[in-house]
């Protein structure tokens, strides 16, 4: 599991981000039975100090049910986009507002 980015200094936001990372690390396999996201390169970026972007690269394909499962795992409102990474793979991006 990647470390919480150093740019998150607010303890409440840091705790939210840590919990999201823990859920994805421990439970992703439950909503990703075909292992399309599990084991893929993943990165966490902080945008504007209060929004987290989780990016999975080199994803061979993804189904709507798998995306919905990840959103449920994240446990709060988030947005998702899927874009081509290469001719054979996708980039799956989840954008999560950390402040309510």
Residue pairs with C-beta under 8 A, 6 or more apart in sequence:
1 21
1 22
1 24
1 25
2 21
2 42
2 43
2 44
4 14
4 17
4 18
4 21
4 44
5 17
5 44
5 45
5 46
7 46
7 49
8 14
8 17
8 46
8 49
8 98
10 49
10 50
13 50
13 98
13 99
16 98
17 44
17 46
17 52
17 98
19 75
20 52
20 54
20 74
20 75
20 96
21 44
23 73
23 74
23 75
24 42
24 54
24 70
24 73
24 74
27 73
28 37
28 38
28 70
28 73
29 35
29 38
30 69
30 73
31 66
31 69
31 70
31 72
31 73
32 38
32 66
32 69
32 70
34 66
36 59
36 60
36 61
36 62
36 63
36 66
37 56
37 59
37 62
37 66
37 70
37 92
40 56
40 57
40 58
40 59
41 56
41 57
41 58
42 54
42 55
42 56
42 57
43 54
43 55
43 57
44 52
44 53
44 54
44 55
45 52
45 53
45 55
46 52
46 53
47 53
47 95
50 97
50 98
50 99
51 95
51 96
51 97
51 98
52 95
52 96
52 98
53 93
53 94
53 95
53 96
54 93
54 94
54 96
55 91
55 92
55 93
55 94
56 91
56 92
56 93
57 85
57 89
57 91
58 85
58 86
58 89
59 82
59 85
59 89
59 90
59 91
59 92
60 88
60 89
60 90
61 90
62 82
62 90
62 92
67 80
67 82
67 92
70 80
70 94
71 78
71 80
71 94
74 94
74 96
76 96
76 97
77 96
77 97
78 94
78 95
78 96
78 97
79 94
79 95
79 96
80 92
80 93
80 94
80 95
81 92
81 93
81 95
82 90
82 91
82 92
82 93
83 90
83 91
83 93
84 90
84 91
85 91
